[in-house]
Amino acid sequence: MHILGIDLAKKTFDVTLLTPTGARHHHTFPNTPAGFRELWRWARAHGARSVRACMEATNVYWEALAQYLVEQDATVHVVNPARIKGYAQSQMLRNKTDKQDSATIAAFCAAHDLTAWVPPTAAQRKLRALVRHRDDLIASRIQQTNRLEDTTDPDVRASLSTVVATLASQLTAIQQQITAHLHAHAELREQHDLMDAVPGIGPVTAQKLVAEFYDLASYTSAKAVGADAGLTPANYESGTSVRRRPRLSKMGKASVRAALYMPAITVMRSNTEFKQFAARLAARGKSYGVILGAVMRKLLHIIYGVVKHKAPYDPQKVLGPAASAT
């Protein structure tokens, strides 16, 4: 088994190839489709037939190469950068270069039994692209609207008004495309509808979660889903005197945490079952931040459950018999 450790940047990526005999080869390639093909020819030239490739989930630069390698029948592992950093520190590595990083990633891959990355389908990639573009348009509209409110010059105001109107028009068009795409793909529509029925989760949030958590049903447990979203609690204790306040680990998908933040606040205020859940935590002395994180995690666990089992939300199953009796 040959192992590829890949350190990606926007324009290039460095690769360290570990062979079964212990030999190590390094090369730098352009981060382009031509560079992907060049990498595969280079690996083949060094005798690679069965390949495990490991890379960090950094920015958006990794997925095109990961998709290409899967298409070449390589096993691809996409790893949280924090794990690679921790491994490098455990090895007392003092230098950080692209070449060294690719060698560290290769060594980490060789030392660990990692889960293979499963690429999204074409329909899932399309939905994610549309949803992310909608989010960018919303951010741009907010920015330009704020500028319009703070501007008094009539010419600038006229220009900004045109920009804001164009962004609003594009938002409407993109939202229509998202809705049409969901209607055209039964599996995506089913996931969306199951999520949309969960308290606090409206259509926009459901669309976001379907897009960003496309592999939700493949997780083995709700705990694993919470950990991958960075919603598990991180405790810090040492000896008998050090007891820091628990906090969210935040070692996971920031986009999912952002999507669940407002729904959690909403259900804590307006949903009877979640108000009771939050009250029980408060009675145990938990702070507001801890309670909010617990509600976000509970929402994600419920979403995982309804999607995994393809069953509508039932408060009695997830919050106990008392929830349904109120």
JOLIN-V687245 format. One record per backbone hydrogen bond with DSSP energy under -0.5 kcal/mol. NH is the residue of the N-H (numbers start at 1). CO is the residue of the C=O. If there is no record, write none. Layout:
NH_CO + NH_CO
This chain:
2_50 + 3_18 + 4_52 + 5_3 + 5_16 + 6_4 + 6_54 + 7_14 + 8_6 + 9_12 + 13_29 + 14_7 + 15_27 + 16_5 + 17_25 + 18_3 + 18_16 + 19_17 + 19_23 + 22_19 + 25_17 + 27_15 + 29_13 + 31_11 + 32_30 + 36_32 + 37_33 + 38_34 + 39_35 + 40_36 + 41_37 + 42_38 + 43_39 + 44_40 + 45_41 + 46_42 + 46_43 + 47_44 + 48_43 + 51_49 + 52_2 + 53_75 + 54_4 + 55_77 + 56_6 + 57_79 + 58_56 + 59_57 + 61_58 + 62_58 + 66_62 + 67_63 + 68_64 + 69_65 + 70_66 + 71_67 + 72_68 + 72_69 + 73_70 + 74_69 + 75_51 + 76_74 + 77_53 + 79_55 + 79_77 + 83_80 + 84_80 + 85_81 + 86_82 + 87_83 + 88_84 + 89_85 + 90_86 + 91_87 + 92_89 + 93_88 + 101_97 + 102_98 + 103_99 + 104_100 + 105_101 + 106_102 + 107_103 + 108_104 + 109_105 + 110_106 + 111_107 + 112_108 + 112_109 + 114_112 + 117_76 + 119_117 + 125_121 + 126_122 + 127_123 + 128_124 + 129_125 + 130_126 + 131_127 + 132_128 + 133_129 + 134_130 + 135_131 + 136_132 + 137_133 + 138_134 + 139_135 + 140_136 + 141_137 + 142_138 + 143_139 + 144_140 + 145_141 + 146_142 + 147_143 + 148_144 + 149_145 + 150_146 + 151_147 + 151_148 + 157_153 + 158_154 + 159_155 + 160_156 + 161_157 + 162_158 + 163_159 + 164_160 + 165_161 + 166_162 + 167_163 + 168_164 + 169_165 + 170_166 + 171_167 + 172_168 + 173_169 + 174_170 + 175_171 + 176_172 + 177_173 + 178_174 + 179_175 + 180_176 + 181_177 + 182_178 + 183_179 + 184_180 + 185_181 + 185_182 + 186_184 + 189_182 + 189_185 + 190_186 + 191_187 + 192_188 + 193_189 + 194_190 + 195_191 + 196_192 + 197_193 + 198_195 + 201_198 + 202_200 + 206_202 + 207_203 + 208_204 + 209_205 + 210_206 + 211_207 + 212_208 + 213_209 + 214_211 + 216_213 + 218_215 + 219_216 + 225_221 + 226_222 + 227_223 + 228_224 + 229_225 + 230_227 + 231_226 + 234_247 + 235_233 + 236_244 + 238_242 + 241_238 + 242_238 + 243_241 + 244_236 + 247_234 + 249_232 + 250_230 + 252_250 + 253_228 + 254_252 + 256_253 + 257_253 + 258_254 + 259_255 + 260_256 + 261_257 + 262_258 + 263_259 + 264_260 + 265_261 + 266_262 + 267_263 + 268_264 + 269_265 + 269_266 + 270_266 + 271_267 + 272_270 + 275_271 + 276_272 + 277_273 + 278_274 + 279_275 + 280_276 + 281_277 + 282_278 + 283_279 + 284_280 + 284_281 + 285_282 + 286_281 + 291_287 + 292_288 + 293_289 + 294_290 + 295_291 + 296_292 + 297_293 + 298_294 + 299_295 + 300_296 + 301_297 + 302_298 + 303_299 + 304_300 + 305_301 + 306_302 + 307_303 + 308_304 + 309_305 + 310_306 + 311_306 + 317_314 + 318_314 + 319_315 + 320_316 + 323_320 + 324_320 + 325_321 + 326_322 + 326_323
